[in-house]
Amino acid sequence: MDMRAGSTPAENGQTAFRDALIAAGLLIPTGVDGLYGRSGVFEDVVERFNDLITTWGGDDGADVMRFPPGVARHQFEQSGYLKSFPHLAGTVHAFKGDERAHQSLLRRLEEGEEWTDAQMATNVVLTPAACYPVYPTIAERGPLPADGALVDVYSYCFRHEPSLDPARMQLFRMREYVRAGTPEQVMAFRQSWVERGRVLMESLALPVAVDLANDPFFGRAGRMLAASQRDQGLKFELLIPIASAEQPTACLSFNYHQDHFGLLWDLRTPDGAVAHTACVGFGMERVALALFRHHGFDVKAWPAAVRAVLWG
């Protein structure tokens, strides 16, 4: 068990839970904190939960979109992500040199020297949140219809925050419903999912709490943005204890972006006003981990009521 010197009780709990998941074969270590393979059992739980989300939200008439775990670099740059979260972003680099540069790269690799500076940035950036490709996509269609837009999106996402906490993975899946329209339309959507999300998770016999939250903005200006976000009630999270009872984990988030993405992408309502947006996000691995934490590693021994919800 990897208990590191100077670790807090919460960090020790995270490490112990991670080690137990690995010992049970549910997570497969790669040697990099926050980067794991998943077993067939783990994947089955994620897929069952994904189906459950569709059961709860599928009748809303969302436009289904599925993107790869990469976004176009020009869209990423326009999104403003680097202004707020430079510490989390991941770019895709590739070798673009000639044969001489290749030989130099191989020599440095063999001698254990740094070789990655021979790589150059491509036009692909790793997706930071599943909703990011949605906004330019729907903006390109022109003004929204009178009832706005609703999109169902699901993607692997990347955030560079290596951690011993198995619930804080660097590569993870996010399922989202994204709403665009008038402030009244998107606020009604968000409130609906705050209520639905709580009931959905309680149907899995998990201890939940919904609380005000903020995003991990970077730097001094970021602290001001975080305070403003909380003051305006723009972000709520559904929390479940996973590795630590004292520091429960956000498994669902309910976000109101106001006109932020509408202004960035010139997203308009039929009367020409800047559209507002909101989204509900489901952390797929985190919910699976919460289920394993509270119901055990043997899914066949889970409470009958929980199995009925997930497996029917």
ChimeraX commands (.cxc) that place a marker at each C-alpha (Angstrom):
marker #1 position 0.00,0.00,0.00 radius 0.5
marker #1 position 1.41,3.35,-1.12 radius 0.5
marker #1 position 1.10,5.55,1.98 radius 0.5
marker #1 position 3.40,8.50,1.39 radius 0.5
marker #1 position 5.23,10.51,4.05 radius 0.5
marker #1 position 3.34,13.59,5.14 radius 0.5
marker #1 position 0.04,12.37,3.71 radius 0.5
marker #1 position -3.20,13.60,5.24 radius 0.5
marker #1 position -5.86,11.15,6.48 radius 0.5
marker #1 position -7.93,12.00,3.38 radius 0.5
marker #1 position -4.98,11.22,1.09 radius 0.5
marker #1 position -4.32,7.96,2.94 radius 0.5
marker #1 position -7.97,7.02,2.45 radius 0.5
marker #1 position -7.71,7.77,-1.26 radius 0.5
marker #1 position -4.60,5.66,-1.59 radius 0.5
marker #1 position -6.12,2.77,0.35 radius 0.5
marker #1 position -9.26,2.82,-1.80 radius 0.5
marker #1 position -7.21,2.99,-5.00 radius 0.5
marker #1 position -5.07,0.03,-3.87 radius 0.5
marker #1 position -8.16,-1.98,-2.98 radius 0.5
marker #1 position -9.69,-1.32,-6.41 radius 0.5
marker #1 position -6.47,-2.44,-8.07 radius 0.5
marker #1 position -6.25,-5.56,-5.87 radius 0.5
marker #1 position -9.83,-6.43,-6.82 radius 0.5
marker #1 position -8.96,-6.07,-10.50 radius 0.5
marker #1 position -11.43,-3.26,-11.08 radius 0.5
marker #1 position -8.74,-0.72,-11.97 radius 0.5
marker #1 position -5.55,-1.56,-13.87 radius 0.5
marker #1 position -2.50,0.56,-12.96 radius 0.5
marker #1 position -0.31,2.08,-15.66 radius 0.5
marker #1 position 2.41,3.60,-13.51 radius 0.5
marker #1 position 0.97,7.11,-13.89 radius 0.5
marker #1 position -1.21,8.59,-11.15 radius 0.5
marker #1 position -4.73,9.10,-12.43 radius 0.5
marker #1 position -4.33,6.93,-15.54 radius 0.5
marker #1 position -5.99,3.52,-15.27 radius 0.5
marker #1 position -7.35,0.68,-17.29 radius 0.5
marker #1 position -10.78,-0.62,-16.31 radius 0.5
marker #1 position -12.00,-4.19,-15.96 radius 0.5
marker #1 position -15.02,-5.65,-17.72 radius 0.5
marker #1 position -16.98,-5.43,-14.47 radius 0.5
marker #1 position -16.11,-1.76,-14.05 radius 0.5
marker #1 position -17.08,-1.03,-17.66 radius 0.5
marker #1 position -20.37,-2.86,-17.30 radius 0.5
marker #1 position -21.31,-0.67,-14.33 radius 0.5
marker #1 position -20.45,2.46,-16.32 radius 0.5
marker #1 position -22.54,1.29,-19.27 radius 0.5
marker #1 position -25.49,0.40,-17.05 radius 0.5
marker #1 position -25.35,3.83,-15.49 radius 0.5
marker #1 position -25.10,5.40,-18.93 radius 0.5
marker #1 position -28.30,3.55,-19.90 radius 0.5
marker #1 position -29.93,4.82,-16.72 radius 0.5
marker #1 position -29.13,8.42,-17.65 radius 0.5
marker #1 position -30.81,7.84,-21.01 radius 0.5
marker #1 position -33.85,6.42,-19.24 radius 0.5
marker #1 position -34.16,9.59,-17.16 radius 0.5
marker #1 position -33.34,12.10,-19.89 radius 0.5
marker #1 position -34.08,10.33,-23.16 radius 0.5
marker #1 position -37.65,11.56,-23.47 radius 0.5
marker #1 position -36.59,15.22,-23.46 radius 0.5
marker #1 position -35.86,15.12,-27.17 radius 0.5
marker #1 position -32.16,15.97,-27.03 radius 0.5
marker #1 position -30.07,16.05,-30.19 radius 0.5
marker #1 position -27.49,13.28,-29.68 radius 0.5
marker #1 position -23.88,14.19,-30.51 radius 0.5
marker #1 position -20.79,12.09,-29.96 radius 0.5
marker #1 position -17.33,13.63,-30.41 radius 0.5
marker #1 position -13.84,12.10,-30.17 radius 0.5
marker #1 position -11.75,13.03,-27.09 radius 0.5
marker #1 position -10.11,15.86,-29.00 radius 0.5
marker #1 position -11.22,19.32,-30.09 radius 0.5
marker #1 position -9.93,21.50,-32.89 radius 0.5
marker #1 position -7.17,23.72,-31.59 radius 0.5
marker #1 position -8.71,26.90,-33.05 radius 0.5
marker #1 position -11.99,26.16,-31.26 radius 0.5
marker #1 position -10.13,25.43,-28.02 radius 0.5
marker #1 position -8.25,28.72,-28.28 radius 0.5
marker #1 position -11.47,30.63,-28.92 radius 0.5
marker #1 position -13.20,28.94,-25.98 radius 0.5
marker #1 position -11.11,30.87,-23.45 radius 0.5
marker #1 position -10.19,27.71,-21.52 radius 0.5
marker #1 position -6.55,28.76,-21.22 radius 0.5
marker #1 position -7.55,31.97,-19.48 radius 0.5
marker #1 position -9.15,30.09,-16.61 radius 0.5
marker #1 position -7.63,26.59,-16.55 radius 0.5
marker #1 position -4.14,26.59,-18.11 radius 0.5
marker #1 position -3.00,24.08,-15.49 radius 0.5
marker #1 position -5.54,21.48,-16.63 radius 0.5
marker #1 position -5.19,21.68,-20.41 radius 0.5
marker #1 position -3.58,18.96,-22.49 radius 0.5
marker #1 position -2.33,19.50,-26.04 radius 0.5
marker #1 position -1.52,16.85,-28.65 radius 0.5
marker #1 position 2.03,16.98,-30.02 radius 0.5
marker #1 position 3.62,14.95,-32.79 radius 0.5
marker #1 position 6.98,14.49,-34.52 radius 0.5
marker #1 position 7.33,16.67,-37.62 radius 0.5
marker #1 position 11.07,16.44,-38.27 radius 0.5
marker #1 position 13.24,14.97,-41.03 radius 0.5
marker #1 position 15.45,11.84,-40.96 radius 0.5
marker #1 position 18.28,13.64,-39.19 radius 0.5
marker #1 position 15.89,14.86,-36.49 radius 0.5
marker #1 position 14.55,11.31,-36.20 radius 0.5
marker #1 position 18.03,9.89,-35.64 radius 0.5
marker #1 position 18.68,12.54,-33.00 radius 0.5
marker #1 position 15.41,11.67,-31.29 radius 0.5
marker #1 position 16.29,7.95,-31.23 radius 0.5
marker #1 position 19.77,8.63,-29.86 radius 0.5
marker #1 position 18.40,10.79,-27.05 radius 0.5
marker #1 position 15.76,8.20,-26.28 radius 0.5
marker #1 position 18.35,5.41,-26.04 radius 0.5
marker #1 position 20.58,7.52,-23.80 radius 0.5
marker #1 position 17.73,8.47,-21.48 radius 0.5
marker #1 position 17.82,12.13,-22.46 radius 0.5
marker #1 position 14.88,14.44,-22.97 radius 0.5
marker #1 position 13.35,13.84,-26.41 radius 0.5
marker #1 position 9.87,15.41,-26.24 radius 0.5
marker #1 position 11.14,18.86,-27.31 radius 0.5
marker #1 position 11.39,17.35,-30.80 radius 0.5
marker #1 position 7.61,17.19,-30.84 radius 0.5
marker #1 position 5.48,20.03,-32.20 radius 0.5
marker #1 position 1.90,21.01,-31.42 radius 0.5
marker #1 position -0.79,19.64,-33.73 radius 0.5
marker #1 position -4.21,21.11,-34.46 radius 0.5
marker #1 position -5.81,18.84,-31.84 radius 0.5
marker #1 position -6.27,19.55,-28.12 radius 0.5
marker #1 position -7.55,16.98,-25.65 radius 0.5
marker #1 position -11.20,17.57,-24.75 radius 0.5
marker #1 position -11.43,19.24,-21.31 radius 0.5
marker #1 position -15.22,18.87,-20.96 radius 0.5
marker #1 position -17.70,16.98,-23.11 radius 0.5
marker #1 position -19.76,20.09,-23.84 radius 0.5
marker #1 position -16.98,22.17,-25.44 radius 0.5
marker #1 position -17.54,21.05,-29.08 radius 0.5
marker #1 position -21.29,21.55,-28.72 radius 0.5
marker #1 position -21.41,25.36,-28.60 radius 0.5
marker #1 position -19.64,26.11,-31.91 radius 0.5
marker #1 position -21.56,23.26,-33.55 radius 0.5
marker #1 position -25.00,24.62,-32.70 radius 0.5
marker #1 position -23.88,28.22,-33.32 radius 0.5
marker #1 position -22.95,27.33,-36.90 radius 0.5
marker #1 position -26.59,26.37,-37.53 radius 0.5
marker #1 position -27.72,29.96,-37.10 radius 0.5
marker #1 position -30.25,31.35,-34.61 radius 0.5
marker #1 position -31.77,28.87,-32.18 radius 0.5
marker #1 position -35.36,27.74,-32.63 radius 0.5
marker #1 position -37.98,29.28,-30.36 radius 0.5
marker #1 position -37.68,26.47,-27.82 radius 0.5
marker #1 position -33.88,26.66,-27.81 radius 0.5
marker #1 position -31.59,23.66,-28.17 radius 0.5
marker #1 position -30.91,20.56,-26.08 radius 0.5
marker #1 position -27.92,18.33,-26.79 radius 0.5
marker #1 position -26.93,14.95,-25.34 radius 0.5
marker #1 position -23.12,14.57,-25.51 radius 0.5
marker #1 position -20.73,11.92,-24.18 radius 0.5
marker #1 position -16.94,11.88,-24.41 radius 0.5
marker #1 position -13.66,10.98,-22.79 radius 0.5
marker #1 position -12.11,14.11,-21.26 radius 0.5
marker #1 position -8.61,15.03,-20.08 radius 0.5
marker #1 position -7.46,17.23,-17.22 radius 0.5
marker #1 position -3.86,17.36,-16.11 radius 0.5
marker #1 position -4.20,16.86,-12.38 radius 0.5
marker #1 position -2.38,13.64,-11.45 radius 0.5
marker #1 position -3.65,12.38,-8.12 radius 0.5
marker #1 position -3.67,9.38,-5.84 radius 0.5
marker #1 position -7.44,9.79,-5.56 radius 0.5
marker #1 position -9.04,7.23,-7.93 radius 0.5
marker #1 position -11.99,9.60,-8.31 radius 0.5
marker #1 position -9.67,12.25,-9.81 radius 0.5
marker #1 position -8.56,10.61,-13.02 radius 0.5
marker #1 position -6.66,12.39,-15.76 radius 0.5
marker #1 position -8.69,10.67,-18.48 radius 0.5
marker #1 position -12.33,10.08,-17.66 radius 0.5
marker #1 position -15.79,10.04,-19.25 radius 0.5
marker #1 position -18.39,12.72,-19.00 radius 0.5
marker #1 position -22.02,12.49,-20.14 radius 0.5
marker #1 position -23.80,15.83,-20.42 radius 0.5
marker #1 position -27.09,17.39,-21.35 radius 0.5
marker #1 position -26.45,20.90,-22.69 radius 0.5
marker #1 position -29.25,23.48,-22.92 radius 0.5
marker #1 position -29.15,26.72,-24.90 radius 0.5
marker #1 position -31.85,29.35,-25.12 radius 0.5
marker #1 position -33.26,32.22,-23.09 radius 0.5
marker #1 position -32.21,32.70,-19.45 radius 0.5
marker #1 position -35.64,31.40,-18.37 radius 0.5
marker #1 position -35.34,28.26,-20.51 radius 0.5
marker #1 position -31.88,27.31,-19.33 radius 0.5
marker #1 position -32.52,28.08,-15.67 radius 0.5
marker #1 position -35.66,25.92,-15.74 radius 0.5
marker #1 position -33.59,23.14,-17.32 radius 0.5
marker #1 position -30.91,23.35,-14.65 radius 0.5
marker #1 position -33.38,23.39,-11.77 radius 0.5
marker #1 position -35.17,20.40,-13.26 radius 0.5
marker #1 position -31.93,18.41,-13.36 radius 0.5
marker #1 position -30.88,19.41,-9.85 radius 0.5
marker #1 position -34.07,17.73,-8.67 radius 0.5
marker #1 position -33.95,14.82,-11.12 radius 0.5
marker #1 position -30.28,14.19,-10.47 radius 0.5
marker #1 position -30.81,13.86,-6.75 radius 0.5
marker #1 position -33.70,11.41,-7.18 radius 0.5
marker #1 position -31.78,9.44,-9.82 radius 0.5
marker #1 position -28.78,8.96,-7.55 radius 0.5
marker #1 position -30.91,8.19,-4.52 radius 0.5
marker #1 position -32.48,5.37,-6.55 radius 0.5
marker #1 position -29.03,3.76,-6.42 radius 0.5
marker #1 position -29.06,3.84,-2.60 radius 0.5
marker #1 position -26.19,6.32,-2.44 radius 0.5
marker #1 position -25.81,9.06,0.20 radius 0.5
marker #1 position -26.03,12.35,-1.69 radius 0.5
marker #1 position -25.92,16.06,-0.95 radius 0.5
marker #1 position -26.27,18.99,-3.34 radius 0.5
marker #1 position -24.13,22.01,-2.56 radius 0.5
marker #1 position -22.93,25.29,-4.04 radius 0.5
marker #1 position -19.56,24.97,-5.80 radius 0.5
marker #1 position -17.03,26.69,-8.03 radius 0.5
marker #1 position -14.65,25.63,-10.78 radius 0.5
marker #1 position -10.88,25.37,-10.12 radius 0.5
marker #1 position -9.94,28.67,-11.76 radius 0.5
marker #1 position -6.23,29.41,-11.97 radius 0.5
marker #1 position -4.29,32.05,-10.05 radius 0.5
marker #1 position -5.23,35.17,-8.15 radius 0.5
marker #1 position -7.77,36.31,-10.73 radius 0.5
marker #1 position -9.17,32.80,-10.61 radius 0.5
marker #1 position -9.92,33.13,-6.91 radius 0.5
marker #1 position -12.00,36.20,-7.70 radius 0.5
marker #1 position -13.83,34.32,-10.46 radius 0.5
marker #1 position -14.52,31.43,-8.11 radius 0.5
marker #1 position -15.94,33.77,-5.48 radius 0.5
marker #1 position -18.14,35.45,-8.09 radius 0.5
marker #1 position -19.34,32.09,-9.37 radius 0.5
marker #1 position -20.39,31.07,-5.87 radius 0.5
marker #1 position -21.96,34.43,-5.09 radius 0.5
marker #1 position -24.15,34.18,-8.19 radius 0.5
marker #1 position -25.05,30.53,-7.60 radius 0.5
marker #1 position -23.84,29.49,-11.04 radius 0.5
marker #1 position -22.59,26.02,-10.11 radius 0.5
marker #1 position -23.99,23.28,-7.91 radius 0.5
marker #1 position -22.59,19.79,-7.41 radius 0.5
marker #1 position -24.08,16.52,-6.23 radius 0.5
marker #1 position -21.61,15.12,-3.72 radius 0.5
marker #1 position -21.08,11.52,-2.63 radius 0.5
marker #1 position -18.44,10.26,-0.16 radius 0.5
marker #1 position -16.07,7.98,-2.07 radius 0.5
marker #1 position -12.51,7.91,-0.76 radius 0.5
marker #1 position -13.20,10.32,2.08 radius 0.5
marker #1 position -16.28,10.99,4.20 radius 0.5
marker #1 position -14.90,14.41,5.14 radius 0.5
marker #1 position -14.27,15.40,1.50 radius 0.5
marker #1 position -17.11,13.98,-0.61 radius 0.5
marker #1 position -16.65,13.85,-4.37 radius 0.5
marker #1 position -18.62,15.77,-6.98 radius 0.5
marker #1 position -20.31,13.14,-9.16 radius 0.5
marker #1 position -22.82,15.39,-10.94 radius 0.5
marker #1 position -22.54,19.09,-11.69 radius 0.5
marker #1 position -25.23,21.60,-12.61 radius 0.5
marker #1 position -23.82,24.65,-14.35 radius 0.5
marker #1 position -25.30,27.94,-15.55 radius 0.5
marker #1 position -22.89,29.72,-17.89 radius 0.5
marker #1 position -25.07,32.81,-18.39 radius 0.5
marker #1 position -24.16,34.32,-21.78 radius 0.5
marker #1 position -20.47,33.26,-21.65 radius 0.5
marker #1 position -20.60,30.72,-24.51 radius 0.5
marker #1 position -23.28,32.66,-26.32 radius 0.5
marker #1 position -20.92,35.64,-26.60 radius 0.5
marker #1 position -17.91,33.50,-27.52 radius 0.5
marker #1 position -19.67,31.74,-30.37 radius 0.5
marker #1 position -22.28,34.38,-31.32 radius 0.5
marker #1 position -25.04,32.00,-30.32 radius 0.5
marker #1 position -28.38,33.79,-30.73 radius 0.5
marker #1 position -32.05,33.32,-29.87 radius 0.5
marker #1 position -34.68,33.96,-32.60 radius 0.5
marker #1 position -35.05,37.62,-31.58 radius 0.5
marker #1 position -31.30,38.21,-31.94 radius 0.5
marker #1 position -30.46,38.21,-28.23 radius 0.5
marker #1 position -27.34,36.43,-27.03 radius 0.5
marker #1 position -28.28,32.92,-25.94 radius 0.5
marker #1 position -27.61,31.63,-22.44 radius 0.5
marker #1 position -26.44,28.08,-21.76 radius 0.5
marker #1 position -26.48,25.54,-18.96 radius 0.5
marker #1 position -25.47,21.91,-18.60 radius 0.5
marker #1 position -25.74,18.94,-16.31 radius 0.5
marker #1 position -22.67,16.71,-16.26 radius 0.5
marker #1 position -22.36,13.13,-15.04 radius 0.5
marker #1 position -18.93,11.88,-13.98 radius 0.5
marker #1 position -19.19,8.30,-15.19 radius 0.5
marker #1 position -16.17,6.79,-13.45 radius 0.5
marker #1 position -16.95,8.68,-10.26 radius 0.5
marker #1 position -20.46,7.28,-10.07 radius 0.5
marker #1 position -19.11,3.76,-10.68 radius 0.5
marker #1 position -16.56,4.30,-7.90 radius 0.5
marker #1 position -19.30,5.54,-5.56 radius 0.5
marker #1 position -21.29,2.38,-6.23 radius 0.5
marker #1 position -18.27,0.16,-5.51 radius 0.5
marker #1 position -17.49,2.15,-2.35 radius 0.5
marker #1 position -20.97,1.90,-0.87 radius 0.5
marker #1 position -22.14,-1.48,-2.19 radius 0.5
marker #1 position -18.91,-3.47,-2.38 radius 0.5
marker #1 position -16.71,-4.85,-5.15 radius 0.5
marker #1 position -18.93,-7.86,-5.88 radius 0.5
marker #1 position -21.75,-6.48,-8.04 radius 0.5
marker #1 position -23.72,-9.73,-7.64 radius 0.5
marker #1 position -23.96,-8.98,-3.90 radius 0.5
marker #1 position -25.27,-5.45,-4.36 radius 0.5
marker #1 position -28.72,-4.70,-2.91 radius 0.5
marker #1 position -31.49,-6.18,-5.01 radius 0.5
marker #1 position -33.13,-2.78,-5.42 radius 0.5
marker #1 position -29.93,-1.28,-6.85 radius 0.5
marker #1 position -29.41,-4.22,-9.19 radius 0.5
marker #1 position -32.99,-3.86,-10.36 radius 0.5
marker #1 position -32.41,-0.20,-11.24 radius 0.5
marker #1 position -29.19,-0.90,-13.16 radius 0.5
marker #1 position -29.76,-4.35,-14.62 radius 0.5
marker #1 position -33.56,-4.51,-14.67 radius 0.5
marker link #1:1,2 radius 0.2
marker link #1:2,3 radius 0.2
marker link #1:3,4 radius 0.2
marker link #1:4,5 radius 0.2
marker link #1:5,6 radius 0.2
marker link #1:6,7 radius 0.2
marker link #1:7,8 radius 0.2
marker link #1:8,9 radius 0.2
marker link #1:9,10 radius 0.2
marker link #1:10,11 radius 0.2
marker link #1:11,12 radius 0.2
marker link #1:12,13 radius 0.2
marker link #1:13,14 radius 0.2
marker link #1:14,15 radius 0.2
marker link #1:15,16 radius 0.2
marker link #1:16,17 radius 0.2
marker link #1:17,18 radius 0.2
marker link #1:18,19 radius 0.2
marker link #1:19,20 radius 0.2
marker link #1:20,21 radius 0.2
marker link #1:21,22 radius 0.2
marker link #1:22,23 radius 0.2
marker link #1:23,24 radius 0.2
marker link #1:24,25 radius 0.2
marker link #1:25,26 radius 0.2
marker link #1:26,27 radius 0.2
marker link #1:27,28 radius 0.2
marker link #1:28,29 radius 0.2
marker link #1:29,30 radius 0.2
marker link #1:30,31 radius 0.2
marker link #1:31,32 radius 0.2
marker link #1:32,33 radius 0.2
marker link #1:33,34 radius 0.2
marker link #1:34,35 radius 0.2
marker link #1:35,36 radius 0.2
marker link #1:36,37 radius 0.2
marker link #1:37,38 radius 0.2
marker link #1:38,39 radius 0.2
marker link #1:39,40 radius 0.2
marker link #1:40,41 radius 0.2
marker link #1:41,42 radius 0.2
marker link #1:42,43 radius 0.2
marker link #1:43,44 radius 0.2
marker link #1:44,45 radius 0.2
marker link #1:45,46 radius 0.2
marker link #1:46,47 radius 0.2
marker link #1:47,48 radius 0.2
marker link #1:48,49 radius 0.2
marker link #1:49,50 radius 0.2
marker link #1:50,51 radius 0.2
marker link #1:51,52 radius 0.2
marker link #1:52,53 radius 0.2
marker link #1:53,54 radius 0.2
marker link #1:54,55 radius 0.2
marker link #1:55,56 radius 0.2
marker link #1:56,57 radius 0.2
marker link #1:57,58 radius 0.2
marker link #1:58,59 radius 0.2
marker link #1:59,60 radius 0.2
marker link #1:60,61 radius 0.2
marker link #1:61,62 radius 0.2
marker link #1:62,63 radius 0.2
marker link #1:63,64 radius 0.2
marker link #1:64,65 radius 0.2
marker link #1:65,66 radius 0.2
marker link #1:66,67 radius 0.2
marker link #1:67,68 radius 0.2
marker link #1:68,69 radius 0.2
marker link #1:69,70 radius 0.2
marker link #1:70,71 radius 0.2
marker link #1:71,72 radius 0.2
marker link #1:72,73 radius 0.2
marker link #1:73,74 radius 0.2
marker link #1:74,75 radius 0.2
marker link #1:75,76 radius 0.2
marker link #1:76,77 radius 0.2
marker link #1:77,78 radius 0.2
marker link #1:78,79 radius 0.2
marker link #1:79,80 radius 0.2
marker link #1:80,81 radius 0.2
marker link #1:81,82 radius 0.2
marker link #1:82,83 radius 0.2
marker link #1:83,84 radius 0.2
marker link #1:84,85 radius 0.2
marker link #1:85,86 radius 0.2
marker link #1:86,87 radius 0.2
marker link #1:87,88 radius 0.2
marker link #1:88,89 radius 0.2
marker link #1:89,90 radius 0.2
marker link #1:90,91 radius 0.2
marker link #1:91,92 radius 0.2
marker link #1:92,93 radius 0.2
marker link #1:93,94 radius 0.2
marker link #1:94,95 radius 0.2
marker link #1:95,96 radius 0.2
marker link #1:96,97 radius 0.2
marker link #1:97,98 radius 0.2
marker link #1:98,99 radius 0.2
marker link #1:99,100 radius 0.2
marker link #1:100,101 radius 0.2
marker link #1:101,102 radius 0.2
marker link #1:102,103 radius 0.2
marker link #1:103,104 radius 0.2
marker link #1:104,105 radius 0.2
marker link #1:105,106 radius 0.2
marker link #1:106,107 radius 0.2
marker link #1:107,108 radius 0.2
marker link #1:108,109 radius 0.2
marker link #1:109,110 radius 0.2
marker link #1:110,111 radius 0.2
marker link #1:111,112 radius 0.2
marker link #1:112,113 radius 0.2
marker link #1:113,114 radius 0.2
marker link #1:114,115 radius 0.2
marker link #1:115,116 radius 0.2
marker link #1:116,117 radius 0.2
marker link #1:117,118 radius 0.2
marker link #1:118,119 radius 0.2
marker link #1:119,120 radius 0.2
marker link #1:120,121 radius 0.2
marker link #1:121,122 radius 0.2
marker link #1:122,123 radius 0.2
marker link #1:123,124 radius 0.2
marker link #1:124,125 radius 0.2
marker link #1:125,126 radius 0.2
marker link #1:126,127 radius 0.2
marker link #1:127,128 radius 0.2
marker link #1:128,129 radius 0.2
marker link #1:129,130 radius 0.2
marker link #1:130,131 radius 0.2
marker link #1:131,132 radius 0.2
marker link #1:132,133 radius 0.2
marker link #1:133,134 radius 0.2
marker link #1:134,135 radius 0.2
marker link #1:135,136 radius 0.2
marker link #1:136,137 radius 0.2
marker link #1:137,138 radius 0.2
marker link #1:138,139 radius 0.2
marker link #1:139,140 radius 0.2
marker link #1:140,141 radius 0.2
marker link #1:141,142 radius 0.2
marker link #1:142,143 radius 0.2
marker link #1:143,144 radius 0.2
marker link #1:144,145 radius 0.2
marker link #1:145,146 radius 0.2
marker link #1:146,147 radius 0.2
marker link #1:147,148 radius 0.2
marker link #1:148,149 radius 0.2
marker link #1:149,150 radius 0.2
marker link #1:150,151 radius 0.2
marker link #1:151,152 radius 0.2
marker link #1:152,153 radius 0.2
marker link #1:153,154 radius 0.2
marker link #1:154,155 radius 0.2
marker link #1:155,156 radius 0.2
marker link #1:156,157 radius 0.2
marker link #1:157,158 radius 0.2
marker link #1:158,159 radius 0.2
marker link #1:159,160 radius 0.2
marker link #1:160,161 radius 0.2
marker link #1:161,162 radius 0.2
marker link #1:162,163 radius 0.2
marker link #1:163,164 radius 0.2
marker link #1:164,165 radius 0.2
marker link #1:165,166 radius 0.2
marker link #1:166,167 radius 0.2
marker link #1:167,168 radius 0.2
marker link #1:168,169 radius 0.2
marker link #1:169,170 radius 0.2
marker link #1:170,171 radius 0.2
marker link #1:171,172 radius 0.2
marker link #1:172,173 radius 0.2
marker link #1:173,174 radius 0.2
marker link #1:174,175 radius 0.2
marker link #1:175,176 radius 0.2
marker link #1:176,177 radius 0.2
marker link #1:177,178 radius 0.2
marker link #1:178,179 radius 0.2
marker link #1:179,180 radius 0.2
marker link #1:180,181 radius 0.2
marker link #1:181,182 radius 0.2
marker link #1:182,183 radius 0.2
marker link #1:183,184 radius 0.2
marker link #1:184,185 radius 0.2
marker link #1:185,186 radius 0.2
marker link #1:186,187 radius 0.2
marker link #1:187,188 radius 0.2
marker link #1:188,189 radius 0.2
marker link #1:189,190 radius 0.2
marker link #1:190,191 radius 0.2
marker link #1:191,192 radius 0.2
marker link #1:192,193 radius 0.2
marker link #1:193,194 radius 0.2
marker link #1:194,195 radius 0.2
marker link #1:195,196 radius 0.2
marker link #1:196,197 radius 0.2
marker link #1:197,198 radius 0.2
marker link #1:198,199 radius 0.2
marker link #1:199,200 radius 0.2
marker link #1:200,201 radius 0.2
marker link #1:201,202 radius 0.2
marker link #1:202,203 radius 0.2
marker link #1:203,204 radius 0.2
marker link #1:204,205 radius 0.2
marker link #1:205,206 radius 0.2
marker link #1:206,207 radius 0.2
marker link #1:207,208 radius 0.2
marker link #1:208,209 radius 0.2
marker link #1:209,210 radius 0.2
marker link #1:210,211 radius 0.2
marker link #1:211,212 radius 0.2
marker link #1:212,213 radius 0.2
marker link #1:213,214 radius 0.2
marker link #1:214,215 radius 0.2
marker link #1:215,216 radius 0.2
marker link #1:216,217 radius 0.2
marker link #1:217,218 radius 0.2
marker link #1:218,219 radius 0.2
marker link #1:219,220 radius 0.2
marker link #1:220,221 radius 0.2
marker link #1:221,222 radius 0.2
marker link #1:222,223 radius 0.2
marker link #1:223,224 radius 0.2
marker link #1:224,225 radius 0.2
marker link #1:225,226 radius 0.2
marker link #1:226,227 radius 0.2
marker link #1:227,228 radius 0.2
marker link #1:228,229 radius 0.2
marker link #1:229,230 radius 0.2
marker link #1:230,231 radius 0.2
marker link #1:231,232 radius 0.2
marker link #1:232,233 radius 0.2
marker link #1:233,234 radius 0.2
marker link #1:234,235 radius 0.2
marker link #1:235,236 radius 0.2
marker link #1:236,237 radius 0.2
marker link #1:237,238 radius 0.2
marker link #1:238,239 radius 0.2
marker link #1:239,240 radius 0.2
marker link #1:240,241 radius 0.2
marker link #1:241,242 radius 0.2
marker link #1:242,243 radius 0.2
marker link #1:243,244 radius 0.2
marker link #1:244,245 radius 0.2
marker link #1:245,246 radius 0.2
marker link #1:246,247 radius 0.2
marker link #1:247,248 radius 0.2
marker link #1:248,249 radius 0.2
marker link #1:249,250 radius 0.2
marker link #1:250,251 radius 0.2
marker link #1:251,252 radius 0.2
marker link #1:252,253 radius 0.2
marker link #1:253,254 radius 0.2
marker link #1:254,255 radius 0.2
marker link #1:255,256 radius 0.2
marker link #1:256,257 radius 0.2
marker link #1:257,258 radius 0.2
marker link #1:258,259 radius 0.2
marker link #1:259,260 radius 0.2
marker link #1:260,261 radius 0.2
marker link #1:261,262 radius 0.2
marker link #1:262,263 radius 0.2
marker link #1:263,264 radius 0.2
marker link #1:264,265 radius 0.2
marker link #1:265,266 radius 0.2
marker link #1:266,267 radius 0.2
marker link #1:267,268 radius 0.2
marker link #1:268,269 radius 0.2
marker link #1:269,270 radius 0.2
marker link #1:270,271 radius 0.2
marker link #1:271,272 radius 0.2
marker link #1:272,273 radius 0.2
marker link #1:273,274 radius 0.2
marker link #1:274,275 radius 0.2
marker link #1:275,276 radius 0.2
marker link #1:276,277 radius 0.2
marker link #1:277,278 radius 0.2
marker link #1:278,279 radius 0.2
marker link #1:279,280 radius 0.2
marker link #1:280,281 radius 0.2
marker link #1:281,282 radius 0.2
marker link #1:282,283 radius 0.2
marker link #1:283,284 radius 0.2
marker link #1:284,285 radius 0.2
marker link #1:285,286 radius 0.2
marker link #1:286,287 radius 0.2
marker link #1:287,288 radius 0.2
marker link #1:288,289 radius 0.2
marker link #1:289,290 radius 0.2
marker link #1:290,291 radius 0.2
marker link #1:291,292 radius 0.2
marker link #1:292,293 radius 0.2
marker link #1:293,294 radius 0.2
marker link #1:294,295 radius 0.2
marker link #1:295,296 radius 0.2
marker link #1:296,297 radius 0.2
marker link #1:297,298 radius 0.2
marker link #1:298,299 radius 0.2
marker link #1:299,300 radius 0.2
marker link #1:300,301 radius 0.2
marker link #1:301,302 radius 0.2
marker link #1:302,303 radius 0.2
marker link #1:303,304 radius 0.2
marker link #1:304,305 radius 0.2
marker link #1:305,306 radius 0.2
marker link #1:306,307 radius 0.2
marker link #1:307,308 radius 0.2
marker link #1:308,309 radius 0.2
marker link #1:309,310 radius 0.2
marker link #1:310,311 radius 0.2
marker link #1:311,312 radius 0.2
view
